[in-house]
């Protein structure tokens, strides 16, 4: 995985923000693997998973930049780095990111447990930075103070992974 990070750093097309968020994703995935002493449940190798992660992060950064919400990327970085649920919402338009996830999930995963995540980018971002084994949105509940959580059906949804908690009692293989 270190070689993948170095290859990403050497690409001129990858912004420093995408690099930092990808490195955080890889760090937390490695940390989770070490805690569980498992390989990922996916049939893809780690390099393929990281390429998919990079695509998702690029899409996210692009959507945040398009929305011109100043400080959102910094807020997301702060939330991930400090594992802080008291950071502000980081929102993206609900419908814009949906098409990207339909496309990437067709190529990334055809398993039934990932079907519901196609329309919910929150699940994908929570997989990147918190729970790589997250199956669907039914395993998530928003924190009480998040006004833009996915279940409110607003035009913009909060994708801050620390604005969601895992539902206790759901089987987490």
C-alpha positions in Angstrom: 0.0 0.0 0.0 2.9 2.3 0.6 3.9 2.0 -3.1 0.3 3.0 -4.0 0.6 6.1 -1.9 3.9 7.0 -3.5 2.5 6.5 -7.0 -0.4 8.8 -6.1 2.0 11.4 -4.7 4.0 11.3 -8.0 0.9 12.0 -10.2 0.6 15.6 -11.1 -3.2 15.3 -11.6 -3.8 14.4 -7.9 -4.4 17.4 -5.8 -2.8 17.7 -2.3 -6.3 17.5 -0.8 -7.1 14.2 -2.5 -3.7 12.9 -1.5 -4.3 13.7 2.2 -7.8 12.3 2.2 -6.6 9.1 0.4 -3.8 8.7 2.8 -6.2 9.0 5.8 -8.5 6.4 4.1 -5.6 4.0 3.6 -4.3 4.6 7.1 -7.7 3.8 8.7 -8.3 0.8 6.5 -4.9 -0.6 7.5 -5.6 0.1 11.2 -9.0 -1.7 10.9 -7.4 -4.7 9.3 -4.7 -4.8 12.0 -7.4 -4.7 14.7 -9.5 -7.4 13.0 -6.5 -9.4 11.7 -8.5 -10.0 8.5 -8.1 -9.2 4.9 -10.8 -7.1 3.3 -14.0 -9.0 2.5 -13.8 -7.8 -1.1 -12.5 -10.0 -3.9 -10.5 -7.0 -5.2 -6.9 -6.6 -4.3 -5.8 -3.6 -2.1 -4.5 -1.7 -5.1 -7.9 -1.9 -6.8 -9.6 -0.9 -3.6 -7.3 2.1 -3.3 -7.9 3.1 -7.0 -11.7 3.0 -6.3 -11.1 5.1 -3.1 -9.1 7.6 -5.1 -12.0 7.9 -7.6 -14.5 8.4 -4.8 -12.4 11.0 -3.1 -11.8 12.9 -6.3 -15.5 13.0 -6.9 -16.2 14.2 -3.4 -13.6 17.0 -3.6 -15.0 18.0 -6.9 -18.5 18.2 -5.6 -17.5 20.1 -2.5 -15.5 22.6 -4.6 -18.4 23.0 -7.0 -20.8 23.8 -4.1 -18.4 26.6 -3.0 -18.9 25.9 0.7 -15.8 27.5 2.1 -13.9 25.4 4.7 -15.9 22.1 4.0 -12.8 20.2 2.9 -10.9 21.4 5.9 -13.8 20.5 8.1 -13.9 17.0 6.6 -10.1 16.6 7.1 -10.4 17.8 10.7 -13.3 15.4 11.4 -11.4 12.4 10.0 -8.0 13.3 11.5 -9.3 13.9 15.0 -12.3 11.5 14.8 -14.4 14.4 15.9 -18.2 14.2 15.6 -18.6 17.8 16.8 -17.3 19.2 13.5 -19.7 20.9 11.1 -21.6 19.2 8.4 -19.9 18.6 5.1 -22.7 18.5 2.5 -23.0 17.6 -1.2 -26.0 17.7 -3.5 -28.0 14.4 -3.0 -28.7 13.8 -6.7 -25.4 14.8 -8.2 -23.2 12.2 -6.5 -25.8 9.4 -7.0 -24.9 8.9 -10.6 -21.2 8.6 -9.8 -21.9 5.9 -7.2 -24.2 3.9 -9.5 -21.4 3.8 -12.1 -18.6 3.0 -9.6 -20.5 0.4 -7.7 -21.4 -1.5 -10.8 -17.6 -1.9 -11.4 -16.6 -2.0 -7.7 -19.1 -4.4 -6.2 -21.9 -6.6 -7.5 -22.7 -8.1 -4.1 -26.3 -7.8 -2.8 -25.3 -6.2 0.5 -23.9 -3.2 -1.4 -27.1 -2.6 -3.5 -28.6 -0.1 -1.1 -25.4 2.0 -0.9 -25.7 2.9 -4.6 -28.1 5.6 -3.8 -26.4 6.7 -0.6 -23.0 8.1 -0.8 -22.9 8.4 3.0 -22.3 4.7 3.1 -19.4 4.9 0.8 -17.7 7.7 2.7 -18.3 6.0 6.0 -16.6 2.9 4.4 -13.6 5.0 3.4 -12.9 6.6 6.8 -14.7 4.5 9.5 -16.1 1.1 8.8 -14.9 -0.8 5.7 -17.3 -3.6 6.5 -20.4 -1.4 6.4 -23.1 -3.0 4.3 -25.9 -0.5 3.9 -27.5 2.6 5.3 -29.6 0.6 7.7 -26.5 0.1 9.8 -26.1 3.8 10.2 -27.9 6.4 12.3 -27.1 10.1 12.3 -26.0 11.9 15.4 -28.9 14.0 16.9 -27.3 17.4 16.0 -26.7 16.8 12.3 -29.4 18.8 10.4 -28.4 17.5 7.0 -28.4 13.7 7.6 -29.4 11.5 4.7 -32.7 10.4 6.3 -34.1 14.0 6.2 -34.4 13.8 2.4 -33.0 17.3 1.8 -31.4 18.5 -1.4 -28.0 18.5 0.3 -26.8 15.6 2.5 -24.1 15.5 5.1 -21.3 13.1 4.2 -19.2 13.7 7.3 -18.5 10.1 8.4 -18.4 11.2 12.1 -21.9 12.5 11.9 -23.1 8.9 11.8 -22.9 6.0 14.2 -23.3 2.3 13.7 -26.6 1.0 14.8 -26.1 -1.4 17.8 -27.4 -4.9 17.3 -27.0 -5.1 13.6 -24.8 -8.1 12.6 -21.3 -6.7 11.8 -19.3 -9.7 10.4 
